[in-house]
Amino acid sequence: MYSFLIKNRRSFVKLLIFVVVGFLLYILFVEGQKLETGTQIGNLKDGTGSMSSLRLSDIFDFTHPLSILILQILVIIIFSRALAWLMSHIGQPTVIGEIIAGIMLGPSLLGLFLPGTFAFLFPSDSLPKLEFLSQIGLILFMFIIGMELELTVLRKRAKEALFISNAGIVIPYIIGVTLAYFLYERFAPDGVGFISFSLFIGIALSITAFPVLARIVQERGMSKSPLGTIVITSAAIDDISAWGILAIVVAIANANAITGAIITIALSLIYIAIMIFLIKPFLDKISLRYTVHETISKTVVAVVFCMVLLSAFTTEAIGIHALFGAFMAGVIMPENIKFKRIMSEKIEDVSLVLLLPLFFVFTGLRTEIGLLNSGSLWGYAFLVFVVAITGKFAGTAIASRFVGLPWKDSLIVGALMNTRGLIELVALNIGYDIGVLSPEIFTILVLMALVTTFMTGPAMTFINFIFKTKELYASVNDFFKVLISFGPPKSGARLLDLVSQLFRNDKQKLRVTALHLTPNTEISKENAYQFEEHAFREINVVAADKEMIIATDYRTTQAVSKEITKTANRGKFNLLVVGSSRPLLGSDKTGGKARFFFDHVKTDVALIIDNGFDKIDRVLLVCINEESQNYLKTIADRFSNDILIDVEYLPSTRLRNEDYTQYDLIMTGVECFRTQRQVGANWTAGPVSIAIFSQYE
């Protein structure tokens, strides 16, 4: 007993402490009750304090402003991410899903079908708080957009891009001002002059959403192509020009007289000069000292945040809106890519995931599709759609053709520059806030932004289809096209090493493309360049060592398997080589992807299970019938002449990988694993690397 007490003495001490504390609390409660007055006791007796009269609302306070705000943020994030995920899987930018989520949660859908739920989630007195939070998110987002503008890139293709961008601003702007002449009497709010209204309609029709366009170019693997560079540069110049024009338009709209507008514009020019010639050199010095995570302290981040907020405050005070200040703060950030990337990482997730969706929903709360309740209003909406699409598309496409681009590329530039997305919504909300846009025209322009952004992807696909020409591919005997798709960089290097060894006597006829996909379409451009460089570093080392010239292809996507399949099918490859892990062909992600490739890729597929091969000198072909043997031998015939190849038919399910350690590689057809699953399980667990081939017929 004594030894038991010694062993558990800590537990007994804790128990004793609890008993003593409990006893003291009991004494205090008993003595404290004697202090209660008769009135207090009466209140309890008359039922106001009775437990039986408690309601759910007495326990849970659902109507407290903080409770409502937290619930709003939770619902907004869930809806926006779900719709963004859905859009990404049908080839649309994720911003489309976030805009739709905002409209769905607004009066157009939720307020129409579930008015009680809408009134509970978004009571009118909660909207100002939601608006202020969304504005903070927008300020951070515009700062990031400003940082993503690479001024060095603008200089490279400035000649062509400047002409395309100017045409993409001037032509739609003139058309927009002309359109405003027919819209003014019907849609202009009371007290708004024609000049302010028409200038703002011109802005609405001439804006291009640089961040959305950059994501589309990135997803389609066009970032480093000449066409992609021209488009991104044109969109960047367009963005800078549009924000400059928007600042002037807001200044004119906010000013009571022309002299007020002139003063505002003059103050804006002074502000820009201070940012460029005073603040930028200061930030450049900071970036030279702080280039890694360890050296960027909270003080440095606080300095940058203060600069952003002070810039936003200044432009708001001047009268050209806080968002222009945030954008300008991003533009003057140092060109030190490491510094910009670190700052983006610290801001991006919070602004894009937590705060920015609030802006979409707040825009959705303002967007009442029910206001378009007549045929004439929908006729006006259709007119705005046609004019907006035609002006931007035709203006940039014709300008692209004028600078020497072929018609196909010119039309693709037109389709991409027609993307409006988030930047359009920002401009429209500014117009709504300063009273230039009425609710009806605001709704029409929001729908126009949604339609033009949604149509970008299908328009590019249609243009490619129209201009699709029959490419003359050499026969298999002339060259052999291999697509290597990999995830981890080491995996790509190992797969290229294997391909180079198997075809080492036939390298002149070998054409290899290495494909790496990032399963995230929302990464910044700086991060995309970083991921691309990291992904291909090891495979390029192997290529140089083997004296091979390979093409690299990097993209971002939410649907990795579908993108690999699409690339293999469009590129007319002879063989797709992918890595795999256990369990093979199972229901997990790896097995599911393997099965997906075998079923959907319109070419031969080689699934490699790398169990640690070094040098390939001896290969075993495991067949289940004569047809399988003939197919595997056609592949083996391309191998180096000094590789020893043996053939064996699958005898039974007792075959184990460990029984064939004298081989460097086992080759077989996918039928072995589909009909003999136990054999597959045994093989994947063994020490010998395996290549499973699926023949496309």
Long-range contacts (C-beta under 8 A, 24 or more apart in sequence): 62-120, 65-125, 65-126, 65-129, 68-121, 68-123, 68-126, 69-126, 69-129, 69-130, 69-133, 71-121, 72-121, 72-122, 72-126, 72-130, 72-358, 72-361, 73-133, 73-354, 73-358, 75-105, 75-121, 76-101, 76-105, 76-357, 76-358, 76-360, 76-361, 77-353, 77-354, 77-357, 79-104, 79-105, 79-361, 80-357, 80-360, 80-361, 81-353, 81-357, 85-558, 88-521, 88-557, 88-558, 88-559, 89-558, 89-559, 91-457, 92-454, 92-457, 93-212, 93-215, 93-216, 93-419, 93-421, 93-453, 93-456, 93-457, 93-521, 94-215, 94-521, 94-522, 94-558, 95-209, 95-211, 95-212, 95-215, 95-421, 95-422, 95-453, 96-421, 96-450, 96-453, 96-454, 98-356, 98-357, 98-360, 99-360, 99-363, 99-364, 99-421, 99-422, 99-425, 99-446, 99-449, 99-450, 99-453, 100-450, 101-357, 101-360, 101-361, 101-364, 102-357, 102-359, 102-360, 102-361, 102-362, 102-363, 102-364, 102-365, 102-367, 103-364, 103-367, 103-369, 103-446, 103-450, 104-364, 105-361, 105-364, 105-365, 106-361, 106-364, 106-365, 106-366, 106-367, 106-368, 107-365, 107-368, 107-370, 108-364, 108-367, 108-368, 108-369, 108-370, 112-370, 122-365, 127-362, 127-365, 130-358, 130-361, 130-362, 130-365, 131-362, 133-355, 133-358, 134-355, 134-356, 134-358, 134-359, 134-361, 134-362, 135-322, 135-359, 136-355, 137-351, 137-354, 137-355, 137-356, 137-357, 137-358, 137-359, 138-323, 138-326, 138-355, 138-356, 138-359, 138-426, 139-308, 139-309, 139-312, 139-322, 139-323, 139-326, 140-308, 140-326, 140-347, 140-350, 140-351, 140-355, 141-351, 141-352, 141-355, 141-356, 141-422, 142-323, 142-326, 142-327, 142-330, 142-426, 143-308, 143-326, 143-327, 143-329, 143-330, 143-347, 144-330, 144-344, 144-347, 144-348, 144-351, 144-524, 145-210, 145-211, 145-239, 145-327, 145-330, 145-423, 146-326, 146-327, 146-328, 146-329, 146-330, 146-331, 146-332, 146-333, 147-330, 147-331, 147-333, 147-340, 147-343, 147-344, 147-526, 148-210, 148-211, 148-214, 148-330, 148-524, 148-525, 148-526, 149-210, 149-236, 149-239, 149-240, 149-330, 149-331, 150-236, 150-335, 150-525, 151-331, 151-335, 152-335, 153-229, 153-232, 153-233, 153-236, 154-233, 154-236, 154-237, 156-229, 156-233, 157-226, 157-229, 157-230, 157-233, 158-233, 158-237, 159-403, 160-230, 160-234, 160-400, 160-403, 160-404, 160-405, 161-230, 161-233, 161-234, 161-236, 161-237, 162-237, 163-399, 163-402, 163-403, 164-230, 164-234, 164-396, 164-399, 164-400, 164-403, 164-413, 164-417, 165-233, 165-234, 165-235, 165-237, 165-238, 165-241, 166-237, 166-241, 166-399, 167-395, 167-396, 167-398, 167-399, 168-206, 168-208, 168-234, 168-238, 168-392, 168-395, 168-396, 168-399, 168-417, 169-206, 169-238, 169-241, 169-242, 169-245, 170-206, 170-395, 171-391, 171-392, 171-394, 171-395, 172-202, 172-205, 172-206, 172-388, 172-391, 172-392, 172-395, 173-202, 173-203, 173-205, 173-206, 173-245, 174-202, 175-205, 175-387, 175-390, 175-391, 176-201, 176-202, 176-203, 176-204, 176-205, 176-206, 176-387, 176-388, 176-391, 177-201, 177-202, 179-205, 179-383, 179-384, 179-387, 182-383, 183-380, 183-384, 183-441, 186-380, 187-380, 187-437, 187-438, 187-440, 187-441, 188-438, 189-435, 189-436, 189-437, 189-438, 191-435, 192-253, 192-435, 192-436, 195-252, 196-249, 196-252, 196-253, 196-436, 197-436, 199-249, 199-252, 199-253, 200-249, 200-253, 200-431, 200-436, 200-437, 203-242, 203-245, 203-246, 203-249, 203-427, 203-431, 204-388, 204-424, 204-427, 204-428, 204-431, 204-445, 204-448, 205-387, 205-388, 205-391, 205-392, 206-242, 206-245, 206-391, 206-392, 207-238, 207-242, 207-420, 207-423, 207-424, 207-427, 208-235, 208-238, 208-239, 208-242, 208-392, 208-417, 208-418, 208-419, 208-420, 208-423, 209-419, 209-420, 209-421, 209-422, 209-423, 209-424, 209-453, 210-235, 210-236, 210-238, 210-239, 210-423, 211-421, 211-422, 211-423, 212-419, 212-420, 212-421, 212-422, 212-423, 212-453, 212-456, 213-416, 213-417, 213-419, 213-456, 214-525, 215-521, 215-522, 215-556, 216-416, 216-419, 216-456, 216-457, 216-460, 217-416, 218-521, 218-525, 218-528, 218-555, 218-556, 219-521, 219-555, 219-556, 219-557, 220-460, 220-555, 221-553, 221-554, 221-555, 223-525, 223-528, 223-554, 227-405, 227-409, 227-412, 227-413, 230-400, 230-405, 230-413, 231-412, 231-413, 231-416, 231-417, 234-396, 234-413, 234-417, 235-416, 235-417, 238-417, 239-423, 240-331, 242-423, 242-427, 243-324, 243-327, 246-321, 246-324, 246-427, 246-430, 247-315, 247-320, 247-321, 247-324, 248-320, 250-319, 250-320, 250-321, 250-430, 250-434, 251-318, 251-319, 251-320, 253-434, 253-436, 254-319, 254-434, 255-319, 264-318, 264-319, 264-320, 267-318, 268-315, 268-318, 268-320, 271-314, 271-315, 271-318, 271-325, 271-328, 272-328, 275-311, 275-328, 275-329, 275-332, 276-332, 279-307, 279-311, 279-332, 280-332, 280-334, 283-307, 283-332, 283-333, 283-334, 284-334, 284-336, 286-334, 286-339, 287-334, 287-336, 287-339, 288-334, 288-336, 290-339, 291-336, 291-338, 291-339, 292-338, 292-342, 293-342, 296-339, 296-342, 296-343, 301-343, 301-346, 304-343, 321-430, 323-426, 323-430, 337-526, 337-529, 340-526, 341-524, 341-526, 341-527, 341-530, 344-524, 344-526, 344-527, 345-527, 348-524, 352-522, 359-425, 359-426, 359-429, 360-425, 362-429, 363-425, 363-428, 363-429, 363-446, 366-429, 366-432, 366-439, 366-442, 367-442, 367-443, 367-446, 367-447, 368-439, 368-443, 369-443, 369-447, 371-439, 371-440, 371-443, 372-440, 372-443, 372-444, 377-440, 377-444, 380-444, 381-444, 381-447, 381-448, 384-444, 384-445, 384-448, 385-447, 385-448, 385-451, 385-452, 388-448, 388-452, 389-418, 389-451, 389-452, 389-455, 392-417, 392-418, 392-452, 393-417, 393-418, 407-467, 408-463, 408-464, 408-467, 411-463, 412-460, 412-463, 412-464, 415-455, 415-456, 415-459, 415-460, 415-463, 416-456, 416-460, 418-452, 418-455, 418-456, 418-459, 419-452, 419-453, 419-456, 420-448, 420-449, 420-452, 420-453, 421-449, 421-453, 424-448, 424-449, 425-449, 471-572, 473-572, 476-574, 478-509, 479-509, 479-510, 479-511, 480-506, 480-509, 480-510, 480-511, 480-574, 480-575, 480-638, 481-511, 481-513, 481-571, 481-572, 481-573, 481-574, 481-575, 482-510, 482-511, 482-512, 482-513, 482-573, 482-574, 482-575, 482-576, 482-577, 483-512, 483-513, 483-515, 483-567, 483-568, 483-571, 483-573, 483-575, 483-576, 483-577, 484-512, 484-513, 484-514, 484-515, 484-539, 484-577, 484-578, 485-515, 485-516, 485-517, 485-564, 485-567, 485-568, 485-576, 485-577, 485-578, 486-514, 486-515, 486-516, 486-539, 486-578, 486-579, 487-516, 487-579, 489-534, 489-535, 489-536, 489-537, 489-538, 489-539, 490-538, 491-579, 491-610, 492-516, 492-535, 492-536, 492-538, 492-539, 493-538, 493-539, 493-541, 493-542, 494-579, 494-610, 495-577, 495-578, 495-579, 495-608, 495-610, 496-539, 496-542, 496-543, 496-546, 496-548, 496-550, 497-542, 497-546, 498-577, 498-608, 498-610, 498-613, 498-616, 498-665, 498-689, 498-691, 499-577, 500-542, 500-546, 500-548, 501-615, 501-616, 501-640, 502-616, 502-638, 502-639, 502-640, 502-643, 503-638, 503-639, 503-640, 504-640, 505-639, 505-640, 505-641, 505-642, 506-638, 506-640, 507-546, 507-547, 507-548, 510-548, 511-551, 512-543, 512-548, 512-550, 512-551, 513-550, 513-551, 513-552, 513-553, 513-571, 513-573, 514-539, 514-550, 514-551, 514-552, 514-553, 515-553, 515-554, 515-555, 515-564, 515-567, 516-552, 516-553, 516-554, 517-554, 517-555, 517-556, 517-557, 517-560, 517-563, 517-564, 518-554, 518-555, 518-556, 518-557, 519-556, 519-557, 519-558, 519-560, 520-556, 520-558, 521-556, 521-557, 521-558, 523-556, 528-554, 528-556, 560-593, 561-592, 561-593, 561-596, 561-597, 564-597, 564-601, 565-596, 565-597, 565-600, 565-601, 568-601, 568-602, 568-603, 569-601, 569-602, 569-603, 572-603, 573-603, 574-603, 574-604, 575-603, 575-604, 575-605, 575-606, 576-601, 576-603, 576-604, 576-605, 576-606, 577-606, 577-608, 578-605, 578-606, 578-607, 578-608, 579-607, 579-608, 579-609, 579-610, 580-607, 580-608, 580-609, 580-692, 581-609, 582-609, 582-684, 582-685, 583-681, 583-684, 584-609, 584-673, 584-680, 584-681, 584-684, 584-692, 585-673, 585-674, 585-677, 585-680, 597-694, 598-670, 598-694, 601-694, 601-696, 602-696, 603-696, 604-635, 604-693, 604-694, 604-695, 604-696, 605-670, 605-693, 605-694, 605-696, 606-691, 606-692, 606-693, 607-670, 607-691, 607-692, 607-693, 607-694, 608-689, 608-690, 608-691, 609-683, 609-684, 609-689, 609-690, 609-691, 609-692, 610-689, 611-657, 611-686, 611-687, 611-688, 611-689, 611-690, 612-687, 612-689, 613-664, 613-665, 613-689, 614-664, 615-664, 616-643, 616-664, 616-665, 617-642, 617-643, 617-644, 617-664, 618-643, 618-644, 618-645, 618-646, 618-662, 618-663, 618-664, 618-665, 619-643, 619-644, 619-645, 619-646, 619-663, 619-664, 619-665, 619-666, 619-667, 620-645, 620-646, 620-647, 620-648, 620-660, 620-663, 620-665, 620-666, 620-667, 621-645, 621-646, 621-647, 621-648, 621-667, 621-668, 622-648, 622-649, 622-650, 622-655, 622-666, 622-667, 622-668, 622-672, 623-647, 623-648, 623-649, 623-650, 623-668, 623-669, 624-649, 624-650, 624-669, 624-671, 624-672, 624-675, 624-676, 625-649, 628-668, 628-669, 628-671, 631-669, 631-693, 631-695, 632-667, 632-668, 632-669, 632-693, 635-667, 635-693, 636-667, 650-676, 650-679, 653-678, 653-679, 655-679, 655-682, 655-683, 656-682, 656-683, 656-686, 657-682, 657-683, 657-684, 657-685, 657-686, 657-687, 657-688, 657-690, 658-686, 658-687, 660-686, 660-688, 661-687, 661-688, 663-688, 664-688, 664-689, 665-689, 665-690, 665-691, 666-690, 666-691, 667-691, 667-693, 668-692, 668-693, 669-693, 669-694, 669-695, 670-694
